[in-house]
Each structure stands twice: as C-alpha cells, then as structure tokens.
Amino acid sequence: MRPEDHEGTGGGGLLVPMAWMYSEYIADEVLATGDLMEPTTLEYRAGRDALALTIFLSDGPVADELCVARVHQLRLLTAYGAGWRRWVCARLEALERPCAPAGPPDPDLTLARAAWRWLEETELLAADLDALGPPSWEPVDSGEEGETRVWTPAWRLGLPLGHLAVHLY
C-alpha cells in the first residue's frame, strides 16, 4: 500500500490492513483444507469473503491458529438461519461509528466494507438452495435431472460453503 498523507501529523507510516489480511488468510486456509471448490472460482471467492468477514467481525482474541472455541463460534455464526446478514450489517455499522477524532480511514474496515459490497451486489447462478428442502432418504427418480437454478447474492452461496468448510476443518 502507498503511504498515506497525515496532513503534517508526523505519522508517515504505511497503513497496512493486517487484521483483514489475517482474516482472509485464515478463511483461505479453512476453505483449502475442506477442498470443496477450486480456488479460481467465484463460488470459492464468495466462501472466502463470507468466512473472512465473519472472522474479522467476530469477537475474540486473534491467535495463530483457530482454537476449538473459535471454530465453534464460526460454526454458530455461519449456521443456516442464524441471521448472518443482519449480524454483518450491525457489526459493520457499529465499527463505522467513530469513537475517536477523525483520522485516516481504517484500511481493515475499508477492505471489509469492499468485501461486503461484493458479496451483496454480485449475483451468482446457483442451485436454488431454498427449493431443495430437507434431505430425503427416498430414492430420487432418475428421470428428473433438471435442477432449479436462480441468480442469488454471492453471500447466500458463500456462507454455506464457508460453514461447511469450518465443519470439515
């Protein structure tokens, strides 16, 4: 990143988004361990960004590795029906309220907001997860091969992918 102008405050250092970069690294490691998707796909990016956003916004100490309590917390936060979208919006809003005098923008928060914007605004063509319903133990009629596909926000596809990767971690 380029040095930021601190308007004579003498800072002159680089503003490096270490917390966001750490969150992305951990999310990438968890997804790679699960080996659920090729890393070059948009679906993988959606999963990585959703998981990185969850890690970044969740409370708890930052450690070199994910501890059991942290993995459990990620499972709960990314679970279906847990209100993840509302939780992300509330956490981002809370972080955006400045408690200190105005200064340079927080590079971590800037990248987190960009990831959230991408997850909200990008739509991916995927199987209609709402139409699948609960799992059935009945044999599937092989005559019906077509599945319903819909355009869905990237976070709706990335969140279950991230959740599954956390379970496999």
PEZICOR-V623645 format. One record per helix or strand. SS is the DSSP state (H for helix, E for strand). FROM is the first residue (numbers start at 1). LEN is the number of residues. If there is no record, write none. Layout:
SS;FROM;LEN
SS;FROM;LEN
//
This chain:
H;18;17
H;42;16
H;68;11
H;84;13
H;107;15
E;123;5
H;129;4
E;149;5
H;154;15
//
